[in-house]
């Protein structure tokens, strides 16, 4: 019995260590609840999140398309003092049926209906790789303003064109100030890659195309000096 007691005391001292108490984490083993010798493990901390994990996840192509399928809306505006009267330029812009002869990439233009101050027209614009046909609701304020809004389009979610006509150089009724504004947006991201093409090939050439058609209809325009144009612009 004495030998057993001595061996038991030695075992107890070995388990407790030199300090007389168990030292967790020092490699000694202790009895588990089942009476089996086990090695204690230090408490595990959850792994620290990497720095990039704190940032919001990148949005994929589908994420970008999910909130709205449309592309970015684009706008363009231009103002010119021309050597044609307000009545002449208004007549050129209001004659929608002639667009197919001079408007960039316009394949077809026809009037569907017309009543006082309002017109419906079907236009077909072709630029690679597609041809788009759409209907415009056109509101007319004689000699002053023409506004066209696109409806019933397969690829445009928004297309609006605005022409305004105002007096040109002081004392010269055969001149006018032409203001042109257009905004557009494609319905689908798959079509929105055409935005720059449409912008460069159609939109930016629009005023020049109407100016040249006016020359064909009414002859050379009145000479407009840049200095007078600048002064007229400041007075407006």
C-alpha positions, 0 to 999 in steps of 0.5 A, a space after each residue: 500500500 505504501 508503494 502504491 501511495 508513493 507511486 500515486 503521489 509521484 504521478 499526481 506531481 507529474 501531472 500538476 507540474 513543478 508549480 503544483 497546479 496544472 499548466 494548460 498548454 504546456 504539453 502535459 496531459 490531463 484526464 478527460 471526462 471519460 478518464 482518458 489521458 488527453 492533451 489540452 488545446 489552447 482556445 481557438 480564435 476564429 481566423 482573421 478576415 483578410 483585408 480584401 474580405 472587408 471590401 464589398 464584393 466586385 459586381 459581375 456583368 450579371 450584377 451590373 445588368 440586373 438593376 437595369 438592362 439599359 445602357 448609359 444615357 447620352 446627350 448632345 447639344 449644338 447651337 449655330 447662327 445660320 444664314 437662313 431665316 427662322 421660317 426656312 430652317 423650320 420648314 426644312 426640319 418639319 419636312 420629315 418625309 424628306 429625311 430619307 434623302 439627307 439625314 445621316 443613315 436614314 433609310 426611310 421616313 414617312 408620315 403616319 398621321 398629322 393633325 394640328 401641332 402633332 405628327 406621327 412619323 415612322 423612321 428607319 435608320 440603318 447603321 451596321 450591324 442593324 437597321 432600326 425602325 421606330 415611330 416618333 411623336 412630333 410636336 410642332 410650334 410653327 417657326 419656333 420649335 420641333 420636338 420628337 420623342 421616339 416610341 415603339 422602338 426595339 433598341 431605344 429605351 429613350 430617344 428625344 430630339 429638340 430643335 429651336 429656332 430664334 432670331 440670328 444677327 441683329 437687323 438681319 431677318 435672313 439669319 437665325 440661331 438654330 439650337 439642336 439637342 438630342 438625348 438617347 439610351 439603348 434598352 440593352 447592354 448588348 446594344 449599348 456598344 452601338 452608342 458611340 457609333 450612333 453618336 459619331 455617325 448620326 448625332 454629330 452630323 445632324 446639324 450639318 446635314 440640315 444646313 446642307 439640305 437648306 442650301 439645296 432648297 434655298 441656295 447659298 446662305 447669307 454670309 455670317 461673320 464669326 465676330 457677329 456670331 459671337 456677339 449675337 450669342 452673347 446677346 441671347 
